[in-house]
């Protein structure tokens, strides 16, 4: 039996009572299969809920009804927790690796997430130019590399919600040219938190000019 982090009380706050069981199944599946599939590292089980699933779910409060991309979805973070938390939005999980897209499709089917589509593609090749209202990514690349790759997928007036680490402010400075070239405005770094969670979630948020 694989042991992993016990469900924190914050899970009830971040997922509705009707959707929490779906988050539990996804977390269990990630614990049972994630390391073997190369989705998570061997040291992640003791913090699977807090650092990965709930860390992702915090972004749900920024999501609006509409079409949302999750680029480099990998293990389904943040895309699957967001799709569980926000059934009023439609999510496209974009991932180039076949093994990972198979995992994403299996999870989507098992959880019955009718608001999720899985696409095997790199961001640069995804057939969604100018389509997305919002776009997320987690631990994909530095901002100066990520912004040029994903901005073409977002419609004018659309929004980037890029999950970043503690060095996000340094990345923002380093990406100043890319931010200007992409005509991003209302640029900010948000720190999202929830009572009972030791780690907050940092989000680089920006709007694409019309």
N, C-alpha and C positions, 0 to 999 in steps of 0.2 A: 504494500500500500504506500503510495507516494504521500509524504507529508508536506504541507505547504501552509502559508500564513493563514491563520484563522480570520474569518470575515470581520472586519472592523465595523463598529456601529455606524460610521460615516456612510457605509454602503446604502443603508436605508434612506439617508438624506439625499444621496445622489441618484438613486434609481427609485422609481415609484414602486409601491408595494406590488403592483401588477406586473412589473418588469424585472424585479429583483431576482427571481428564480432564473431568468435567462442569463443574467450576469453571473450567477453562481455556476451554472452549467459551463459557460464559456471559461471561467476561471479554472474550474476543475479540469476541463479539457486541456487548457494551456499547461497546467501543472503535470498532467499525465503524459502529454505528447510533445510539449514545447521544446525540451532540451534535446530529445532524440531527433527532432526535425530541424534543429538549429535555429529555433525561433527565440529562445531565451537562453541565457547562460546558466551554468550549474549553481551559481550563488544567488539566483533570483527567487527561488521558491519561498524563502522566509519573508520576502517583501512583495510577493506577487500581486496581492490586492492593492497595497498602498502605493507602491512605486509605479505600477503599470496600469492596472484596471481602473482604480479610482483616480489616479493621476490623469488618465485620459478622460474619464467621465466628467471631471471638473470643467472641461471645455464645452460641455453641453449647454451651459448657461449662456454661451456666446453664439450658439447656432440658431439660425432662423429657419422657418419653413422654406423649402426651396431645394435646389440641387447642389449637393456638397461633395467635393472630391476629397479622398484621402490618398495622397501620393506616397508611394513607397510603403504600402500598408503592412507588408511583412507578416507579423503575427496577428494583424488586425487591430493594431494600436496606433492611433486612437479610434479608428473607424468603427469597429464592432461595438465597443462600449458606447460610442456616440449614437449609433443606430439603435441600440437597446434603449438608451435614455431618451432619444428624440424620435419616436415613430412618426412624427409629423413632418420630418424632412426625408429626402431621398439621398442615399449615399452611393457613390461609385468608388470602389476600392481599386486603386491602380497599383499593380505590382508586376515587375518584369520576370520574376523567377517562377517557373512552372510549379515546383514543389510547394511554394508558398501560396500560389493561387489555388492549388488543389486544397490546401488546408482552409483557405478563406471560404471557398465554395462549400466545403464540408460543414464548416461552422454555420454558415448562412443557412444551409438546408436544415441542419439539426435544430437550430434555434427558431426556424420559421420566420426569418427576417425578410419580409416581403419588400422592405424599403432599401434593400441592398443589391447592387449589381457589382460583380467582380470582373475586372478587365485585366488581361495580361498584356502589359505594355510598359515601356518607359514613359515618363512624363512627356518627353519631347515627341513621342510617337502616338500618344493617346488620341483617339478620334473625337475629341471634345473641344476643339478650339473655340474659345470665347463662349463657353456654355455654362460655366459654373457660377453660382451665386456666391459660394464660399469655397475655400480650399484649405485643407489641413495637411500637415506633415509632422512627423515626429522622428527626431534623430536620423534625418536623411542626409543632410549636407550643410555646410556653412551657408549663411545667408547670401553671400556674394555669388555662390554657385547655384543655390536653390532658387532664388528669385527669378533669374532669367529663364530657368527651366520650367517654372510653373505658371508664371504670369500669363503666357499665351492661352492658358486654359480658362482663365477667369474673364467673365464679361465685364464691360465698363461699369463701374460702380460696384463691382463685386469686391469681396474681402478675403484677405489672407489671414489665416489663423495658424501660425507656425509655432509649434511647441519647441522650446529651446532650453538649454542648460544655463548654468550660472554665468557663463561668459557671453550672454546674449547682447549685452551693451557693447562689448568689444566687437562682436560680429556686426552689429548695426553700424558702428563707425566704419569698419572695413568695407561695408557694402554700400557706402554713401553714393557712389557712382551708379550702381545698379538700381538703387532705390529711385534716384532721379531719372534715370533713363526709362524706367518702367512707369513713370508718372504716378508713383504711389504718394498718397497724402493721408492725413490723419494718422501718421505713424506713431505707434506707442508700444511700450513693453508693459504688459499686464501681468500681475502676480495673483493667481487665483488660489484660494485656500478654503479649507473646510475644517470645522472644529473636530479635533480628534486625529487629524492627519499631520504627521511630523513634517512632511515635505509639501511645499507649495508647487504649483504649476506655472511656469513662465511662458507667456505667449507673446510672440511678435505679431502685432495686429496692424494691418494697413489696408487702405482702400485704393482700388485701381481707378485712376482718373477716367472721366467719360470723354 
